[in-house]
Amino acid sequence: MADDRTYDQGVNDSLSGKGNDLKGKVKDAAGGLTGDSQLQGEGKLDQLKGKAQDALGKVERKLSE
């Protein structure tokens, strides 16, 4: 059963990561269009966070196999 929880957590982390990556892309684009460098920076940070979460999720799913 621990493997199922690890797999589920991996899926959740990957989904959260993809959501953060998308949110970051939107913020980055909006900041670029409006000339708001702070919003662009937040977007890039969200993208990095999302990619890290997604990578963690992939590792968790792999470990549960």
C-alpha positions as CSV (number, residue, x, y, z in Angstrom):
1,M,0.0,0.0,0.0
2,A,2.9,2.4,0.6
3,D,3.7,2.2,-3.1
4,D,0.1,3.3,-4.0
5,R,0.4,6.3,-1.7
6,T,3.8,7.2,-3.2
7,Y,2.4,6.9,-6.7
8,D,-0.6,9.0,-5.8
9,Q,1.6,11.6,-4.2
10,G,3.7,11.6,-7.3
11,V,0.7,12.2,-9.5
12,N,-0.4,15.0,-7.2
13,D,3.0,16.6,-7.3
14,S,3.2,16.4,-11.0
15,L,-0.2,18.0,-11.5
16,S,0.6,20.8,-9.0
17,G,3.9,21.3,-10.9
18,K,2.2,21.6,-14.2
19,G,-0.3,24.0,-12.8
20,N,2.5,26.2,-11.3
21,D,4.4,26.1,-14.6
22,L,1.3,27.2,-16.5
23,K,0.6,30.0,-14.0
24,G,4.2,31.1,-14.3
25,K,4.0,31.2,-18.1
26,V,0.8,33.4,-17.9
27,K,2.5,35.7,-15.4
28,D,5.6,35.9,-17.5
29,A,3.7,36.7,-20.6
30,A,1.5,39.3,-18.9
31,G,4.5,40.9,-17.3
32,G,6.2,41.1,-20.7
33,L,3.1,42.7,-22.3
34,T,2.6,45.3,-19.6
35,G,6.3,46.0,-19.0
36,D,6.0,44.7,-15.4
37,S,9.4,43.2,-14.7
38,Q,8.3,42.1,-11.2
39,L,5.4,40.1,-12.5
40,Q,7.7,38.6,-15.1
41,G,10.1,37.5,-12.4
42,E,7.3,36.0,-10.4
43,G,6.3,34.1,-13.5
44,K,9.8,32.7,-14.0
45,L,10.0,31.7,-10.4
46,D,6.6,29.9,-10.6
47,Q,7.8,28.1,-13.7
48,L,10.9,26.9,-11.9
49,K,8.8,25.8,-8.9
50,G,6.5,23.9,-11.2
51,K,9.2,22.1,-13.1
52,A,10.8,21.1,-9.8
53,Q,7.4,19.8,-8.5
54,D,6.8,17.9,-11.7
55,A,10.3,16.3,-11.6
56,L,9.7,15.3,-7.9
57,G,6.4,13.7,-8.9
58,K,8.1,11.7,-11.7
59,V,10.7,10.4,-9.2
60,E,8.0,9.4,-6.7
61,R,6.1,7.5,-9.4
62,K,9.2,5.8,-10.5
63,L,10.1,4.8,-7.0
64,S,6.7,3.2,-6.4
65,E,7.1,0.8,-9.3
